[in-house]
């Protein structure tokens, strides 16, 4: 029933974290056996994070505009939205006590109620409670009471209270911390093995923060003169904006804010007044912070953007200089470049370094994943001892051949055996032709045949091989007639 909405669903994110469908099913069983109301981070209920992110962003845009430009007459639609968003944020505080947690060091989601409660109380509870303060309800009730009161003195007092509550509603801007948290949560439950996804969220969050900074600054430009009831020397009266529309007021406010943040001018030809001078200084400081954050994040993103591809380009540049220095023919240079592309796929890695630095157990597991299926198809390796197969795996190494390459020549003593991982190989003699493809092997009788790399079609795919060199005579389970 409805409990299915609380369980993890099968998608790319859950498969990336847990590894298989069976593991996801075990996670569902683990949550059901706990018998408590807990929302799993990978459940369909977690999509409400996206809704809350949109509601939060609209609040951070609308609240400053309401305080600065709407002059207490926000209308029924905006009051309804305020009440709706306040209700959602109050519900969100409650749901966070039942929301499972994904941590970087844990192998599974934390679903224990006590651990969730302690973690939330120590981290985001206080900021969330402050951000969820129900100003919308207070404004709604105060506004209703103000319109229903005929006493002028009480009406004036209520106006001052409403102004105070409007200033107090700035506390809802603390929801910006919730927006940052939403981005972090979405990045965690997204397909984290894709660097493009992480880069997208970082760029999006960066530009959203810059936009909010400019937006808030533009609203403050108009809000401060409004608090002083628009003195004669303020910029609003000088620009004759008292009776202008909200769009015109906002446009002038953002113009002044950006002018001050990028230190081009004060936003007008006249020097600022005493109060406006402080706004100008705050704008300049915030502009410096904006530049610093933008440059720092851009530098970090560029430095961390696919270092393997950058290393590959550097290696290829050195290779091109070498080939030009050695004056190699253009055809040979093209074949060498194609070989590097086929061998490394546009990203540089040092396979020997990786294999030498990991443990023997990990090395054995990697080779088992890469080559075990190939070995199982060879008759003389079937039904062999596991230690013997592991020793064979340690002797394999990876090679790439291009179309037209001769891999083994006829009448040449053979000291290697080849297993085709991907591609096609043509074995030919004067009276014998045979095409081998993925999963086949050759080289057992290399002194009788010639094998050359071959691929059909416009793509001209390379031949990817695992090569087994000559084994020592002391290899366990290896008879003398099987050597080589």
N, C-alpha and C positions, 0 to 999 in steps of 0.2 A: 504494500500500500504506500502511504505517504512516506514511510521510512526509507524507501528507495531513493528519495530525493536527498537524503543525508549521506548516502553511501558513495564511495568513489566510483566514477564512471570510467569506462574504457575509452581512452583517447591517447593522443600522442604524448601528452604531458605525463599521465600516469604510467604509460609504458616506459617512458624515459626514466622515471624515478624508480619503478619497481622491476622493470626488465622484461616482464612477460605477462600474458593474460592470466596464467595460473597464479602468479604473485599478486595481481590485482584482485582476483577472486579470494585469495587467502586474506587480503586486507579487508575485504567486505565481510568475511566470516569473523575476523577479529573484532570488527566494530559491532557486528550483531551480537556476538557473544558477550560483549561488555554490558549490553542491556541498558545503556544510558543515552540520553538525548544529546548527541554530539554531532556537529556538522563537520564532515570531512573536508579538508582543503581542496580536494579534487572532485567534490560532489557538484551536481547542478546548482545547488543553493549558493555555491561560491560565486556564481555569475552576478550576484547582486553587488559584488564589489565594483563591477563596471558601471552599474546604475548609480551607486553611491559616489563614484568618481565623477560622473557627469553632474550629479546634484551638487556636489561640493564645489566644482568649478563654477557652476552657475551662481552659487551663493557668493563665492569670492569675487565674482564680477558684479552681481546685482546689489549686494549689501552696501558697498561704497557709493554706488550711484543713487540708491534709495536715500541714504543719509545726506548726501551732498546736494542732489538736484531735485528730488521729488517734493521737498518742502512739506513733509508731513501728509501729503495727499498721494499715497502710493497706489490707491485703487484696490478694488476687491480682488483682482487677479493676483497682484503681488502679495497681498496679505494672505491669501489662500496658499500661495506657494511657500511663504514663510512658515506658516503653520504646518504644512505638509513636510517640508524639509526638516523642521525641528522635531517632528514626530519620528521621521526616519532616523535622525541622529540619536534620539533617545532609544529607539529600538536597536540601533546598531551597538550601543553600549551594552545592552542586555545580551545580544547575540554573541558578542565577543567573549563572554564567559562560557560559551558553548561551541566556540569555533576551534577546530583542531589546528595544531601548529606544525609547520614544516621548518625544521632547522637544518643548517648546513652539515652539522656533524652527525645527525641522527639518520639511521637507515630506514626509519618508518615515521609516520606522522604521530605526534603526541596526542592521544585521545583521552588521557586521564583527566577527570574534571578538576581535581585538586591542583595538578601541575599547570593546567591551563589557567586556573584562577590566580595562582601565585604569580605566574609569568605576566599576566595581564595587569594585575595590580602593581607590579614592580616597574612596568614599562609605560604603557599608553593609557592607563585608566584615567589619571588626573587630566592630561591634555584632552582626552575625549569628553570627559564630563564638562570641562570648561567650554569646549567647542559646541556641546549639545545644550548649553543653557537656553531654555525656551523663551527667548526674547519675543518670538512671534506671538506666543500666547499673551504675553504681557501687553504688547502693543495692541493686539486685537481687543482685549478687555478694556484697556484704557481708552482706546478710540471710541468704543461703543458707549462707555460711560461719559465721555466728553460730549458726544453728539446728543445724548439724552439729558444733559444738564442745562437748565435755563438760567442759572445763577451766574452773572458775569464774573464775580470774584473767584468763584470756584472754577469757572472756565479758564480764567487766566492762570490760576494755579495749576490746572490740569495741563495747560499748554507748556508750562515750565517742566512739569513732570515728564511729558511726552518728549520734550527736547532732551532731557537727561537720559531717558530710556533709549532714545535714538543714538546718543553718544555711547551709552552702555552697550548698544548692539554691536559696536565695533569689536566686542569680545568674540563675536562669531567669526571674525577673521582668523582666529586661532585654528580654524578648520584647515588652514593651509598645511599644518602638520599632518592632518589626516590625509590630505591629498598626496603628500610625499609617501606616507605609509601605504596608501592604495597602490601607488606606482611600484613600490618595493614588492608588495604582495602579488601584483599581476606579473611582475618579472620572475618571481619565484615559481608560480604555477604555469608560466608560459614554457614553451619548448626551449629550455635553458641551454641546450647544446647548439643552438643556432646563434652565432655571434651577431648576425644581422638583426635578430629580434631584440637582443639586449641593446644594441646600438640604437635601434629605432626608439625604444623606450627612453633611453638616456637623452637623445636629441629632443624628443617630444617634451619630456619633463623640463629640460633646460629652457626651451623656448616658451613654455607655459609660465615658468617662473619669471622670465624676463617680461613677458606680456603683463602679468599681474603686477609686477613692480611699476611699470609705466602707467598702467591703469589706475592703481591706487594713488600714485603721485599726481595724476591728472585730477582725480576727485578731490584730493587734499587742497590743490590749488584753489578750488572754488569753495571748499568747505570752511576754510579758515576765515575768509572775508565774511561768509554767511554768519559765523558765530559772532563776529563783531557788528552784525547788522549793517554790513556794507558801508563803511566810512567813505567820505567823499574822495579820498586820495587812493582808494583801492583800485586794482586793475579792472574789476568787474564794472564799476561805474565809468571808468575812463574809456572802456570799450563799449559802453552802452548796452550791456547784456542783461539788465535787470528784467526785461520783459521778453527776452529771447527764449526760444524753444530749448528743450533739454539737449537735443543733438548739438545745437550751436554752442551752448555752454560747455558741454563735454568736449567738443572739438577744440575750443579755445584752451580748456584746462589741460588736455593732453599735449597740445602744441607748446604751451608754456613749460610743461613738465619735460618734454623731450629736448627743448631748447636748452634748458638748464642742465639736464643730465649729460648732454654731450658738450656742454660748456661753449655753445656758440653765442648765446646772448641770454638776456633775462626773459625772453619771450615777448618783449616789447621794447620800444625805444627809450622808455623812461626807466630810471633807476627804481628798484623796489623800495617800498616803505619799510618801516622798522619791523613789523610783523612779517611782511613778505620776505624780508631779508633772511630770516631764519628758514623759511620754506625753501628759498633759493639755495642756501648752504646745505640743507638736508638733501635737496635734489642733486646737488653736485656730488655729495658723498655717496649717495645711492647710485649715481651714474658711474662713479669710479668702481664701486663694488660690482656693478653689472658688467663693466669691461673686464674686471679681474676674473670673475666667474666664467664669463664667456671664453676668454683666452685660455684659462686654465683647463676648462673642460674640452675645448677644441684641441688643445695640445695633447691632452691625455688620450682622446679618442683617436687622433691621427697616429700617435705613437703605438697604441695598442691594436690598431686595425690590421689584422691578418699579418703578423710578423713572418709567418712561414712563406707567404706569397712575396713579401718584400725581400726575404733572403734568397728566394728562387730567382727573382729578377736580378739581384746583385750577382749571383753565381753565373747566370746566363750572360750578363754583361762582360764578366771576366772571360768567359768562354769565347765570346765573339772576338774579344781583343786577341786571345791566344790564336784562334783560327786565322784571323787576319794577319797576325805576325808570322805564322807558319806558312801563309800563302796557300792554304788548302783550296782545292777546286770548289766552286759554288755548289755542285751537286753533293759533294761530301759534307760541306758545311750544313746543308739542308738536312741531310740524313742524321747528322749528329744532333742538330737542334730538335728534330722529330723524336730522336731517341730519348733525349732528356724530358721532353713533354710526355712521352708515353711512360717513362720510368717514374717520374715524380709528380705528374699531373698538375704542374704549375705551382706546387708548394714544396719547399725544400725541407728535407729531414735527413738525419744521419742515422740510418738503420743500424749500422755496426755499433755506434755509440749507444743507441737505445738498448740493443741486445746485450751489450757488455755491462751496462749499469744496472739492469734489472736483475732480480733473483733468478736462480735456475728454475725454480718452480713456475714463475711467471713466464719465462722464456719457453718452457715446455708447453704451457697452456696456450701461448700465442701460436706456436708452431702446430699444436694439435688442432686449433680452430682453423688455421690456414690450410693444412696439408693432410689431416687425418682421412678425409673423404677420398682424396686422391690415392693414398696408400691402400685403402680398403679394396680398391678395384684391381689391384695387382695380385695375381694368383699366388705368387711365392711369398707375399706378405700376409696372406690370410691365415687365420687361426694360429697366429704367432704369439709368443709370450709378450706381455705388455712392456716389460723392460727392453726387449729387443726392438719393439716398435718405437719406444721413446729414444733409443739410441740412434735409430734410423732418422728420426725427426731432427735430431741435433746435427746431422750431417747435411741437411737440405739447405740450399740457399737459392735466392730469387734472381732470375735473369729475364731480360727482355730482348726479343729479336724482332727486327723489322722485316717487311716483305722483301724477299729476295736474298736474305741472309742465309748462308749455308751453316747449319748447326753441326752436323756430323757428316764427314766424307766417307765414301766407300773405300774399303781396304785399309782404313786407318785403325790401329788398335783402339778399342773403346775402353775408357776408364770412367765413364759417367753414365748415369741413367736419368732420363728426362721425363717429367710429369707435366702435362699441358694443363695449366689452370684456365687459360682463355686464349682462343685463337685457332688457327688451322695450320697444320704441317703436312707437307707433301713428301712422302718417302718414295724414291724412284731408283730403279736400276735399268739396265738395258732391256730387261724382260718383265719388270715388276713396277707397278705404280699403286700407291695407296694413300688416301687422305686421312689424316688423324685430326681430331678436334678435341674439345673440352673434355677432360677426364681421362684421355688416352695417355699412353706412355710409350717410350721407345728408347733405344740405346743398349738393349740387352745384347743384340748382335750387330753392333755398329760397324764391324769389319766387313759386313756383307752389303750394306745399303748406304744411301746418301739421303739425308733429311735436310730440307730447306724451309725457312719460314715462308708462309703463304697465307694470304687472306683475300677473299673475293669481295666485290662490291666497291662502291665509290669511296667508302670511308677508309679502306686499307688499314684495318685494325692491326696492331702489333700482336705478336705471339708472346704470351706471358708464361714462363716456365719455372718450375721448381727443379733444381738440379741436384742429384745425389752423387757426390764424389766417391772415390775409392775408400772403402772402409778398412779399418785395421783388422788383422786376422783374429784379434782377441775379442771382438765384439760378441756379446752373449747371444747364443742361439744362431750364429751365422756359420754355415758350413763352408768349406773351402771352395766348392764349385759356385757359390753365390757371391763371392767377393767381386767388387766392381760392378 
